[in-house]
């Protein structure tokens, strides 16, 4: 596929594998038969109505459970010793408070297409672009 594209052929890929989609030059997210957003993967990620963080602490499972009470958190998943958190940008202050009260640290994570697609998949009243 990449060889064909490198030689100028147009290639259309339909995939649920967002790692594969990140390698494409142009990506579109469809929902209910309509395009929600389209563009280069980096552009879609940059325009997403969400940000990603790492929360690092001693008990990631407990942190994940307690994190569900923080308003604006869209999703979280363990990633090694950390918890990757995708949240509304307005939730950052609450996440910093959460980290401080749980003896954890909070750092921004490099956004991924997966984070953006999660955010864009939410009901449209949440999108503020």
C-alpha positions, 0 to 999 in steps of 0.5 A: 500500500505505501509503495503504491502511494509513494509512486503517486497512486491514490489509496483509500484505506478503511480501518479501525486501527488508528495506528494505521490511520496515523500513517495516512496523509489524509484521514476522515472520521465518519459517524452516522453516515456523515464526516465529523472531521477530515484532514491530516492526522496531525491536524485532526489531533491538533483541533480535537476538543480534548487534551491528554495527560499522564497521571503518575502515582503509586497505585494506578488502579486506585487512581483510575477508579478515583479519577472517574469523579473528576468532571471533564475526564473522557477516558483513562487507561493504564500505560505502564506505571502511569495512567493516560487521561484524555480530558476536556481542556477545561478539566486541567485545573481539576486534574492538577488538584486531583493529582496533588491530593492523591500524591501523584504527578500530572504531565501533558502527554503528546496527543494521539489520533486515538485521543482526538477520535475519542473526543470527536466521537462525543455528542456535538454539543461538547465540541468547542472549535 
